[in-house]
Amino acid sequence: MSETLFGLDNLIANGDIKKAEVQIAKLLRHDLPPDERPALLLRRARVRLITGRVEDSFDDLRELSAFNEGSHFVPELQELRADCHLARFELASLGFADRADLQRAQDIYSQLLFLGNDYANKGWVYYQLGRIHLTANAIDTAVQSFQKALYTPTHIGAVTAYCYERLGFITYYEHRNLTHAISFLNRAVETYPGSENPQWLVQVHLLRSRVLRAMKHYPDALNAAETALQSAANGSNNWAEALLANSEILSEIGNHDRDIVQYLNQFVQISKHPPGLDVTWSRVHEMLGNAHFNLGHYEDAINAFQSVLQFNPDHPWELDFYYRIARCHYQLRAYHETITAIEHMLAKAATEQQPIDDYRPYDVMGSAFFALAEYPRAVACYEQALQIAPSNAEVVSKIRSYYERAKQLI
């Protein structure tokens, strides 16, 4: 049996969870000696926890307790029980998390630290305690726990990388120290064991990309985002997040419109369509609209800009999107639609008492009226544009030339 258990432990350690679960299920269907079933139940509880079936894992722990009344004093079982409580808190739906689970996990982990040298996995306990403290927004205490975990023995090889990732997260979001944050995150990548599931690294690379982007190191940020995209499982949430990260960086760099359209169309295809308002989807369609406009895909750009406002009707740049829609109509020579979009923008601005201090909407509307040979209305728009246009000789000269020509044609 010891060889079988060793083989199961190797499968679990190497991430071959499905195969381990199948083998455990087969073994548990046989009549086993009383001393062998608990060992298998312990491993099945671990597998179920790894795959997110926390309640099933608790069932196995309860059965283990029935086999051994003293199981509450077995450190290995106590650690697993604490892991389950923490996982149940983290996996609970929004509004349904029970902080009693968090407290129970913390109590058990704290008890394990009193076992002294008799307990060989304290590094993992410190890491888990750090996560609990971070959840409670006890930032300094969390940092201390993660630092202790780095120098405390553990049989979980990835703990060092896990700690560096959390320290990078805290240093970026809480301390806003970009240089130290990227240093921690780079160490997380360097120390993550090659035998572990590479999917964990996807989130690390995405966070690295975010920090590097904040540092304005765009080539490195793009490389990190592309690494995340290559490593992410096709169609997974990580993949969608990596597609979005790449698109945002390329949007800031500029001149990558075809790639942006490709990535964002994939994002829309694999992501669940939100039932209502959603600022992320509003941002996605904003980037899509800009890329389509740059490529001359004006119909697609109009649809994208309209979706921006559908997903975020209170967008702070709402008026600007009506202008962008008007520009698309103008490029399509749909002059009546151009005028309608600008008029809607002006009416909205008047209702919300937001004065228009941008000459461009008036310039576009004047050009639309000019194209329709409605020269008096074109003159009125150009006059309005000239009143607020910047003292840029080229801009003023262009508007004034059309203004004078429209006056002559009246």
C-alpha positions as a Markdown table, in Angstrom:
| # | Residue | x | y | z |
|---|---|---|---|---|
| 1 | Met | 0.0 | 0.0 | 0.0 |
| 2 | Ser | 2.9 | 2.4 | 0.7 |
| 3 | Glu | 4.0 | 2.2 | -2.9 |
| 4 | Thr | 0.4 | 3.0 | -4.1 |
| 5 | Leu | 0.2 | 6.0 | -1.7 |
| 6 | Phe | 3.6 | 7.2 | -2.9 |
| 7 | Gly | 2.4 | 7.0 | -6.5 |
| 8 | Leu | -0.8 | 8.9 | -5.6 |
| 9 | Asp | 1.3 | 11.6 | -3.9 |
| 10 | Asn | 3.5 | 12.0 | -7.0 |
| 11 | Leu | 0.4 | 12.4 | -9.2 |
| 12 | Ile | -1.0 | 15.1 | -6.9 |
| 13 | Ala | 2.3 | 16.9 | -6.6 |
| 14 | Asn | 2.7 | 16.9 | -10.4 |
| 15 | Gly | -0.8 | 18.2 | -11.0 |
| 16 | Asp | -2.2 | 15.0 | -12.5 |
| 17 | Ile | -5.3 | 15.4 | -10.4 |
| 18 | Lys | -7.8 | 13.6 | -12.6 |
| 19 | Lys | -5.7 | 10.5 | -12.8 |
| 20 | Ala | -5.1 | 10.5 | -9.0 |
| 21 | Glu | -8.8 | 10.9 | -8.4 |
| 22 | Val | -9.7 | 7.9 | -10.7 |
| 23 | Gln | -7.1 | 5.7 | -9.0 |
| 24 | Ile | -8.4 | 6.7 | -5.5 |
| 25 | Ala | -12.0 | 6.0 | -6.5 |
| 26 | Lys | -11.0 | 2.5 | -7.7 |
| 27 | Leu | -9.1 | 1.7 | -4.5 |
| 28 | Leu | -11.9 | 2.9 | -2.3 |
| 29 | Arg | -14.4 | 0.5 | -4.0 |
| 30 | His | -12.5 | -2.5 | -2.7 |
| 31 | Asp | -12.7 | -3.9 | 0.8 |
| 32 | Leu | -9.8 | -2.3 | 2.5 |
| 33 | Pro | -8.2 | -2.9 | 5.9 |
| 34 | Pro | -9.2 | -0.3 | 8.5 |
| 35 | Asp | -5.8 | 1.3 | 8.5 |
| 36 | Glu | -5.7 | 1.8 | 4.7 |
| 37 | Arg | -9.0 | 3.6 | 4.0 |
| 38 | Pro | -8.1 | 6.7 | 6.1 |
| 39 | Ala | -4.9 | 7.3 | 4.0 |
| 40 | Leu | -6.9 | 7.2 | 0.8 |
| 41 | Leu | -9.6 | 9.4 | 2.2 |
| 42 | Leu | -7.0 | 12.0 | 3.2 |
| 43 | Arg | -5.7 | 12.1 | -0.4 |
| 44 | Arg | -9.2 | 12.3 | -1.8 |
| 45 | Ala | -9.9 | 15.2 | 0.5 |
| 46 | Arg | -6.8 | 17.0 | -0.9 |
| 47 | Val | -7.8 | 16.3 | -4.5 |
| 48 | Arg | -11.3 | 17.5 | -3.9 |
| 49 | Leu | -10.0 | 20.7 | -2.3 |
| 50 | Ile | -7.7 | 21.3 | -5.3 |
| 51 | Thr | -10.6 | 21.0 | -7.7 |
| 52 | Gly | -12.7 | 23.3 | -5.7 |
| 53 | Arg | -15.2 | 20.8 | -4.2 |
| 54 | Val | -14.8 | 22.0 | -0.7 |
| 55 | Glu | -17.9 | 20.4 | 0.8 |
| 56 | Asp | -16.9 | 17.0 | -0.6 |
| 57 | Ser | -13.5 | 17.5 | 1.0 |
| 58 | Phe | -15.2 | 18.3 | 4.3 |
| 59 | Asp | -17.2 | 15.0 | 4.0 |
| 60 | Asp | -14.0 | 13.1 | 3.7 |
| 61 | Leu | -12.6 | 14.8 | 6.7 |
| 62 | Arg | -15.7 | 14.0 | 8.7 |
| 63 | Glu | -15.3 | 10.3 | 7.7 |
| 64 | Leu | -11.7 | 10.4 | 8.7 |
| 65 | Ser | -12.7 | 11.7 | 12.2 |
| 66 | Ala | -15.0 | 8.8 | 12.6 |
| 67 | Phe | -12.1 | 6.4 | 12.0 |
| 68 | Asn | -9.9 | 8.1 | 14.5 |
| 69 | Glu | -11.3 | 10.1 | 17.4 |
| 70 | Gly | -8.0 | 11.7 | 17.9 |
| 71 | Ser | -7.8 | 13.0 | 14.4 |
| 72 | His | -8.4 | 16.6 | 15.6 |
| 73 | Phe | -4.9 | 16.5 | 17.1 |
| 74 | Val | -3.2 | 15.2 | 13.9 |
| 75 | Pro | -1.5 | 18.3 | 12.4 |
| 76 | Glu | -1.8 | 17.1 | 8.8 |
| 77 | Leu | -5.6 | 16.8 | 9.1 |
| 78 | Gln | -5.9 | 20.0 | 11.0 |
| 79 | Glu | -4.0 | 21.8 | 8.3 |
| 80 | Leu | -6.2 | 20.4 | 5.6 |
| 81 | Arg | -9.3 | 21.3 | 7.6 |
| 82 | Ala | -8.0 | 24.9 | 7.9 |
| 83 | Asp | -7.3 | 25.0 | 4.1 |
| 84 | Cys | -10.9 | 23.9 | 3.5 |
| 85 | His | -12.3 | 26.6 | 5.7 |
| 86 | Leu | -10.3 | 29.2 | 3.9 |
| 87 | Ala | -11.2 | 27.9 | 0.5 |
| 88 | Arg | -14.9 | 27.8 | 1.4 |
| 89 | Phe | -14.7 | 31.5 | 2.4 |
| 90 | Glu | -12.9 | 32.4 | -0.8 |
| 91 | Leu | -15.1 | 30.4 | -3.1 |
| 92 | Ala | -18.4 | 31.6 | -1.6 |
| 93 | Ser | -20.7 | 33.7 | -3.9 |
| 94 | Leu | -20.6 | 37.4 | -3.3 |
| 95 | Gly | -22.6 | 38.2 | -0.2 |
| 96 | Phe | -22.6 | 34.6 | 1.1 |
| 97 | Ala | -19.1 | 34.3 | 2.5 |
| 98 | Asp | -19.1 | 33.4 | 6.2 |
| 99 | Arg | -16.3 | 35.1 | 8.1 |
| 100 | Ala | -16.6 | 32.3 | 10.7 |
| 101 | Asp | -14.8 | 30.1 | 8.1 |
| 102 | Leu | -12.0 | 32.7 | 8.0 |
| 103 | Gln | -11.8 | 32.8 | 11.8 |
| 104 | Arg | -11.8 | 29.0 | 12.1 |
| 105 | Ala | -9.0 | 28.7 | 9.6 |
| 106 | Gln | -7.0 | 31.3 | 11.4 |
| 107 | Asp | -7.5 | 29.6 | 14.7 |
| 108 | Ile | -6.3 | 26.3 | 13.4 |
| 109 | Tyr | -3.3 | 27.7 | 11.7 |
| 110 | Ser | -2.3 | 29.6 | 14.8 |
| 111 | Gln | -2.6 | 26.4 | 16.9 |
| 112 | Leu | -0.3 | 24.6 | 14.4 |
| 113 | Leu | 2.4 | 27.2 | 14.9 |
| 114 | Phe | 2.7 | 26.2 | 18.6 |
| 115 | Leu | 3.7 | 22.7 | 17.7 |
| 116 | Gly | 7.4 | 23.7 | 17.4 |
| 117 | Asn | 9.8 | 21.5 | 15.5 |
| 118 | Asp | 7.4 | 18.6 | 15.5 |
| 119 | Tyr | 5.5 | 20.2 | 12.6 |
| 120 | Ala | 7.4 | 20.4 | 9.3 |
| 121 | Asn | 5.0 | 22.5 | 7.2 |
| 122 | Lys | 5.0 | 25.8 | 9.0 |
| 123 | Gly | 6.0 | 27.7 | 5.9 |
| 124 | Trp | 2.7 | 26.9 | 4.3 |
| 125 | Val | 0.8 | 27.9 | 7.5 |
| 126 | Tyr | 2.5 | 31.3 | 7.5 |
| 127 | Tyr | 1.6 | 31.8 | 3.9 |
| 128 | Gln | -2.0 | 30.9 | 4.5 |
| 129 | Leu | -2.1 | 33.2 | 7.5 |
| 130 | Gly | -0.7 | 36.0 | 5.3 |
| 131 | Arg | -3.6 | 35.5 | 2.9 |
| 132 | Ile | -6.1 | 35.7 | 5.8 |
| 133 | His | -4.6 | 38.9 | 7.1 |
| 134 | Leu | -4.6 | 40.4 | 3.6 |
| 135 | Thr | -8.4 | 39.5 | 3.3 |
| 136 | Ala | -8.9 | 41.4 | 6.6 |
| 137 | Asn | -6.8 | 44.4 | 5.2 |
| 138 | Ala | -4.2 | 43.9 | 7.9 |
| 139 | Ile | -1.5 | 44.7 | 5.4 |
| 140 | Asp | 1.5 | 45.0 | 7.7 |
| 141 | Thr | 0.7 | 41.7 | 9.5 |
| 142 | Ala | 0.2 | 40.0 | 6.1 |
| 143 | Val | 3.6 | 41.2 | 4.9 |
| 144 | Gln | 5.2 | 39.8 | 8.1 |
| 145 | Ser | 3.5 | 36.4 | 7.6 |
| 146 | Phe | 4.7 | 36.2 | 4.0 |
| 147 | Gln | 8.2 | 37.1 | 5.0 |
| 148 | Lys | 8.2 | 34.5 | 7.7 |
| 149 | Ala | 6.9 | 31.9 | 5.2 |
| 150 | Leu | 9.9 | 32.6 | 2.9 |
| 151 | Tyr | 12.4 | 31.4 | 5.6 |
| 152 | Thr | 10.3 | 28.7 | 7.3 |
| 153 | Pro | 10.5 | 25.0 | 6.2 |
| 154 | Thr | 7.6 | 23.6 | 4.1 |
| 155 | His | 7.2 | 20.6 | 1.9 |
| 156 | Ile | 5.2 | 22.6 | -0.7 |
| 157 | Gly | 7.7 | 23.7 | -3.2 |
| 158 | Ala | 5.8 | 26.6 | -4.7 |
| 159 | Val | 5.3 | 28.5 | -1.4 |
| 160 | Thr | 8.3 | 30.7 | -2.1 |
| 161 | Ala | 6.9 | 31.8 | -5.4 |
| 162 | Tyr | 3.4 | 32.2 | -3.8 |
| 163 | Cys | 4.9 | 34.6 | -1.2 |
| 164 | Tyr | 6.8 | 36.7 | -3.7 |
| 165 | Glu | 3.7 | 37.1 | -5.8 |
| 166 | Arg | 1.6 | 38.3 | -2.8 |
| 167 | Leu | 4.4 | 40.6 | -1.7 |
| 168 | Gly | 4.5 | 42.0 | -5.3 |
| 169 | Phe | 0.7 | 42.4 | -5.2 |
| 170 | Ile | 0.9 | 44.3 | -1.9 |
| 171 | Thr | 3.8 | 46.5 | -2.9 |
| 172 | Tyr | 2.0 | 47.5 | -6.1 |
| 173 | Tyr | -1.5 | 48.0 | -4.9 |
| 174 | Glu | -0.9 | 49.2 | -1.4 |
| 175 | His | 2.5 | 50.9 | -1.4 |
| 176 | Arg | 2.6 | 51.9 | -5.1 |
| 177 | Asn | 6.3 | 51.1 | -5.2 |
| 178 | Leu | 6.6 | 49.9 | -8.8 |
| 179 | Thr | 10.3 | 49.0 | -8.8 |
| 180 | His | 10.0 | 46.8 | -5.7 |
| 181 | Ala | 6.8 | 45.3 | -7.0 |
| 182 | Ile | 8.3 | 44.1 | -10.3 |
| 183 | Ser | 11.3 | 42.8 | -8.4 |
| 184 | Phe | 9.1 | 40.6 | -6.2 |
| 185 | Leu | 7.0 | 39.4 | -9.2 |
| 186 | Asn | 10.1 | 38.5 | -11.2 |
| 187 | Arg | 11.3 | 36.4 | -8.2 |
| 188 | Ala | 7.9 | 34.7 | -8.2 |
| 189 | Val | 8.5 | 33.6 | -11.8 |
| 190 | Glu | 12.1 | 32.6 | -11.2 |
| 191 | Thr | 11.3 | 30.5 | -8.1 |
| 192 | Tyr | 8.1 | 28.8 | -9.3 |
| 193 | Pro | 8.9 | 25.0 | -9.7 |
| 194 | Gly | 8.8 | 23.7 | -13.2 |
| 195 | Ser | 6.9 | 20.7 | -12.0 |
| 196 | Glu | 3.9 | 22.8 | -10.9 |
| 197 | Asn | 0.9 | 23.8 | -12.9 |
| 198 | Pro | 2.0 | 26.6 | -15.3 |
| 199 | Gln | -1.5 | 28.1 | -15.2 |
| 200 | Trp | -0.6 | 29.8 | -11.9 |
| 201 | Leu | 2.0 | 31.8 | -13.7 |
| 202 | Val | -0.6 | 33.4 | -16.0 |
| 203 | Gln | -1.8 | 35.7 | -13.2 |
| 204 | Val | 1.7 | 36.5 | -12.2 |
| 205 | His | 2.6 | 37.6 | -15.8 |
| 206 | Leu | -0.6 | 39.6 | -16.0 |
| 207 | Leu | 0.3 | 41.4 | -12.8 |
| 208 | Arg | 3.8 | 41.9 | -14.1 |
| 209 | Ser | 2.4 | 43.4 | -17.3 |
| 210 | Arg | 0.2 | 45.8 | -15.3 |
| 211 | Val | 3.1 | 47.0 | -13.2 |
| 212 | Leu | 5.4 | 47.4 | -16.2 |
| 213 | Arg | 2.7 | 49.3 | -18.0 |
| 214 | Ala | 2.4 | 51.7 | -15.0 |
| 215 | Met | 6.2 | 52.1 | -15.3 |
| 216 | Lys | 5.7 | 53.0 | -19.0 |
| 217 | His | 8.0 | 50.1 | -20.0 |
| 218 | Tyr | 5.6 | 49.1 | -22.8 |
| 219 | Pro | 7.8 | 46.6 | -24.7 |
| 220 | Asp | 8.3 | 44.6 | -21.4 |
| 221 | Ala | 4.7 | 45.0 | -20.5 |
| 222 | Leu | 3.6 | 43.6 | -23.9 |
| 223 | Asn | 6.1 | 40.7 | -23.6 |
| 224 | Ala | 4.6 | 39.8 | -20.1 |
| 225 | Ala | 1.1 | 40.0 | -21.5 |
| 226 | Glu | 2.0 | 37.9 | -24.5 |
| 227 | Thr | 3.6 | 35.3 | -22.2 |
| 228 | Ala | 0.4 | 35.2 | -20.2 |
| 229 | Leu | -1.6 | 34.7 | -23.3 |
| 230 | Gln | 0.6 | 31.9 | -24.6 |
| 231 | Ser | 0.5 | 30.1 | -21.2 |
| 232 | Ala | -3.3 | 30.5 | -20.6 |
| 233 | Ala | -5.6 | 27.7 | -21.3 |
| 234 | Asn | -7.6 | 28.4 | -24.5 |
| 235 | Gly | -11.0 | 29.7 | -23.6 |
| 236 | Ser | -10.3 | 30.0 | -19.9 |
| 237 | Asn | -10.9 | 33.1 | -17.8 |
| 238 | Asn | -7.2 | 33.6 | -17.7 |
| 239 | Trp | -7.1 | 33.6 | -21.5 |
| 240 | Ala | -9.8 | 36.3 | -21.7 |
| 241 | Glu | -8.0 | 38.4 | -19.2 |
| 242 | Ala | -4.7 | 38.0 | -21.2 |
| 243 | Leu | -6.5 | 39.0 | -24.4 |
| 244 | Leu | -7.8 | 42.1 | -22.7 |
| 245 | Ala | -4.4 | 43.0 | -21.2 |
| 246 | Asn | -2.7 | 42.7 | -24.6 |
| 247 | Ser | -5.3 | 44.9 | -26.2 |
| 248 | Glu | -4.9 | 47.6 | -23.6 |
| 249 | Ile | -1.2 | 47.8 | -24.0 |
| 250 | Leu | -1.4 | 47.8 | -27.8 |
| 251 | Ser | -4.0 | 50.5 | -27.6 |
| 252 | Glu | -1.6 | 52.7 | -25.7 |
| 253 | Ile | 1.4 | 51.9 | -28.0 |
| 254 | Gly | -0.7 | 52.6 | -31.1 |
| 255 | Asn | -0.5 | 51.3 | -34.7 |
| 256 | His | -1.6 | 47.8 | -33.8 |
| 257 | Asp | -5.3 | 48.1 | -34.7 |
| 258 | Arg | -5.6 | 44.7 | -36.5 |
| 259 | Asp | -4.2 | 42.8 | -33.5 |
| 260 | Ile | -6.5 | 44.8 | -31.2 |
| 261 | Val | -9.5 | 43.8 | -33.2 |
| 262 | Gln | -8.5 | 40.2 | -33.3 |
| 263 | Tyr | -7.8 | 40.0 | -29.6 |
| 264 | Leu | -11.0 | 41.8 | -28.6 |
| 265 | Asn | -13.2 | 39.8 | -30.9 |
| 266 | Gln | -11.8 | 36.6 | -29.3 |
| 267 | Phe | -12.5 | 38.2 | -25.9 |
| 268 | Val | -16.1 | 38.8 | -26.8 |
| 269 | Gln | -16.6 | 35.3 | -28.2 |
| 270 | Ile | -15.3 | 33.4 | -25.2 |
| 271 | Ser | -16.6 | 35.7 | -22.4 |
| 272 | Lys | -20.0 | 35.5 | -20.9 |
| 273 | His | -22.1 | 38.4 | -22.2 |
| 274 | Pro | -23.1 | 40.6 | -19.2 |
| 275 | Pro | -26.8 | 40.9 | -18.6 |
| 276 | Gly | -26.7 | 44.6 | -17.9 |
| 277 | Leu | -24.2 | 47.4 | -17.2 |
| 278 | Asp | -20.5 | 46.5 | -17.3 |
| 279 | Val | -17.6 | 48.9 | -17.4 |
| 280 | Thr | -15.2 | 46.3 | -18.7 |
| 281 | Trp | -17.3 | 45.5 | -21.7 |
| 282 | Ser | -17.7 | 49.2 | -22.2 |
| 283 | Arg | -13.9 | 49.6 | -22.3 |
| 284 | Val | -13.6 | 46.6 | -24.7 |
| 285 | His | -16.0 | 48.3 | -27.2 |
| 286 | Glu | -14.3 | 51.6 | -26.8 |
| 287 | Met | -11.0 | 50.0 | -27.9 |
| 288 | Leu | -12.7 | 48.1 | -30.6 |
| 289 | Gly | -14.4 | 51.3 | -31.9 |
| 290 | Asn | -11.1 | 53.2 | -32.0 |
| 291 | Ala | -9.3 | 50.4 | -33.8 |
| 292 | His | -12.1 | 49.9 | -36.3 |
| 293 | Phe | -12.1 | 53.7 | -37.0 |
| 294 | Asn | -8.3 | 53.7 | -37.6 |
| 295 | Leu | -8.7 | 50.8 | -40.0 |
| 296 | Gly | -11.6 | 52.6 | -41.9 |
| 297 | His | -14.2 | 50.1 | -40.7 |
| 298 | Tyr | -16.7 | 52.8 | -39.9 |
| 299 | Glu | -19.9 | 50.7 | -39.6 |
| 300 | Asp | -18.1 | 48.5 | -37.1 |
| 301 | Ala | -16.8 | 51.5 | -35.3 |
| 302 | Ile | -20.4 | 53.0 | -35.0 |
| 303 | Asn | -21.7 | 49.7 | -33.6 |
| 304 | Ala | -18.8 | 49.5 | -31.1 |
| 305 | Phe | -19.2 | 53.1 | -29.9 |
| 306 | Gln | -23.0 | 52.6 | -29.4 |
| 307 | Ser | -22.2 | 49.5 | -27.3 |
| 308 | Val | -19.9 | 51.6 | -25.1 |
| 309 | Leu | -22.8 | 53.7 | -24.0 |
| 310 | Gln | -25.2 | 50.7 | -23.7 |
| 311 | Phe | -22.8 | 49.0 | -21.3 |
| 312 | Asn | -22.0 | 52.3 | -19.5 |
| 313 | Pro | -24.8 | 54.9 | -20.0 |
| 314 | Asp | -23.1 | 57.2 | -17.4 |
| 315 | His | -19.8 | 57.1 | -19.1 |
| 316 | Pro | -17.8 | 60.3 | -18.1 |
| 317 | Trp | -17.0 | 60.8 | -21.8 |
| 318 | Glu | -20.5 | 60.2 | -23.1 |
| 319 | Leu | -20.6 | 63.3 | -25.2 |
| 320 | Asp | -17.3 | 62.5 | -26.8 |
| 321 | Phe | -18.7 | 59.1 | -28.1 |
| 322 | Tyr | -21.6 | 60.9 | -29.9 |
| 323 | Tyr | -18.9 | 63.0 | -31.6 |
| 324 | Arg | -16.9 | 59.8 | -32.5 |
| 325 | Ile | -20.1 | 58.3 | -33.9 |
| 326 | Ala | -20.7 | 61.5 | -35.9 |
| 327 | Arg | -17.2 | 61.3 | -37.4 |
| 328 | Cys | -17.9 | 57.7 | -38.5 |
| 329 | His | -21.1 | 58.8 | -40.2 |
| 330 | Tyr | -19.3 | 61.6 | -41.9 |
| 331 | Gln | -16.6 | 59.3 | -43.3 |
| 332 | Leu | -19.5 | 57.1 | -44.7 |
| 333 | Arg | -21.0 | 60.3 | -46.3 |
| 334 | Ala | -24.1 | 59.7 | -44.2 |
| 335 | Tyr | -24.4 | 63.5 | -43.6 |
| 336 | His | -28.0 | 63.5 | -42.1 |
| 337 | Glu | -26.8 | 60.9 | -39.5 |
| 338 | Thr | -23.8 | 63.0 | -38.8 |
| 339 | Ile | -25.9 | 66.0 | -38.0 |
| 340 | Thr | -28.3 | 63.9 | -35.9 |
| 341 | Ala | -25.5 | 62.5 | -33.8 |
| 342 | Ile | -24.0 | 66.0 | -33.2 |
| 343 | Glu | -27.4 | 67.5 | -32.4 |
| 344 | His | -28.0 | 64.7 | -29.9 |
| 345 | Met | -24.7 | 65.5 | -28.3 |
| 346 | Leu | -25.5 | 69.2 | -28.1 |
| 347 | Ala | -29.0 | 68.6 | -26.6 |
| 348 | Lys | -27.5 | 66.2 | -24.0 |
| 349 | Ala | -24.8 | 68.8 | -23.1 |
| 350 | Ala | -27.5 | 71.5 | -22.7 |
| 351 | Thr | -29.6 | 69.2 | -20.5 |
| 352 | Glu | -26.7 | 68.4 | -18.3 |
| 353 | Gln | -25.4 | 72.0 | -18.4 |
| 354 | Gln | -22.1 | 71.0 | -19.8 |
| 355 | Pro | -20.8 | 73.7 | -22.2 |
| 356 | Ile | -19.1 | 72.4 | -25.3 |
| 357 | Asp | -15.7 | 73.9 | -25.5 |
| 358 | Asp | -14.5 | 71.7 | -28.3 |
| 359 | Tyr | -14.6 | 73.2 | -31.8 |
| 360 | Arg | -14.5 | 69.8 | -33.6 |
| 361 | Pro | -18.2 | 68.9 | -33.3 |
| 362 | Tyr | -19.3 | 72.2 | -34.8 |
| 363 | Asp | -16.7 | 71.8 | -37.5 |
| 364 | Val | -18.0 | 68.3 | -38.4 |
| 365 | Met | -21.6 | 69.4 | -38.4 |
| 366 | Gly | -20.7 | 72.5 | -40.5 |
| 367 | Ser | -19.0 | 70.2 | -43.1 |
| 368 | Ala | -22.1 | 67.9 | -43.1 |
| 369 | Phe | -24.4 | 70.9 | -43.8 |
| 370 | Phe | -21.9 | 72.1 | -46.4 |
| 371 | Ala | -22.0 | 68.7 | -48.2 |
| 372 | Leu | -25.9 | 68.9 | -48.1 |
| 373 | Ala | -25.7 | 72.4 | -49.7 |
| 374 | Glu | -27.4 | 73.8 | -46.6 |
| 375 | Tyr | -25.0 | 76.8 | -46.6 |
| 376 | Pro | -26.6 | 79.1 | -44.0 |
| 377 | Arg | -26.6 | 76.4 | -41.4 |
| 378 | Ala | -23.0 | 75.5 | -42.4 |
| 379 | Val | -22.0 | 79.1 | -41.8 |
| 380 | Ala | -23.6 | 79.2 | -38.3 |
| 381 | Cys | -21.7 | 76.0 | -37.4 |
| 382 | Tyr | -18.4 | 77.3 | -38.7 |
| 383 | Glu | -18.9 | 80.6 | -36.8 |
| 384 | Gln | -19.4 | 78.6 | -33.6 |
| 385 | Ala | -16.3 | 76.5 | -34.3 |
| 386 | Leu | -14.2 | 79.6 | -34.9 |
| 387 | Gln | -15.2 | 81.2 | -31.6 |
| 388 | Ile | -13.8 | 78.3 | -29.6 |
| 389 | Ala | -11.1 | 76.9 | -31.9 |
| 390 | Pro | -7.5 | 77.1 | -30.6 |
| 391 | Ser | -5.1 | 79.7 | -31.9 |
| 392 | Asn | -3.7 | 77.1 | -34.3 |
| 393 | Ala | -3.2 | 78.7 | -37.7 |
| 394 | Glu | -3.7 | 75.5 | -39.6 |
| 395 | Val | -7.0 | 74.7 | -37.8 |
| 396 | Val | -8.4 | 78.2 | -38.0 |
| 397 | Ser | -7.3 | 78.6 | -41.6 |
| 398 | Lys | -9.1 | 75.4 | -42.7 |
| 399 | Ile | -12.4 | 76.3 | -40.9 |
| 400 | Arg | -12.3 | 79.9 | -42.1 |
| 401 | Ser | -11.8 | 78.9 | -45.7 |
| 402 | Tyr | -14.9 | 76.7 | -45.6 |
| 403 | Tyr | -16.8 | 79.4 | -43.7 |
| 404 | Glu | -16.0 | 82.0 | -46.4 |
| 405 | Arg | -16.8 | 79.7 | -49.2 |
| 406 | Ala | -20.2 | 78.8 | -47.6 |
| 407 | Lys | -21.0 | 82.5 | -47.2 |
| 408 | Gln | -20.3 | 83.0 | -50.9 |
| 409 | Leu | -22.7 | 80.1 | -51.8 |
| 410 | Ile | -25.7 | 81.4 | -49.9 |
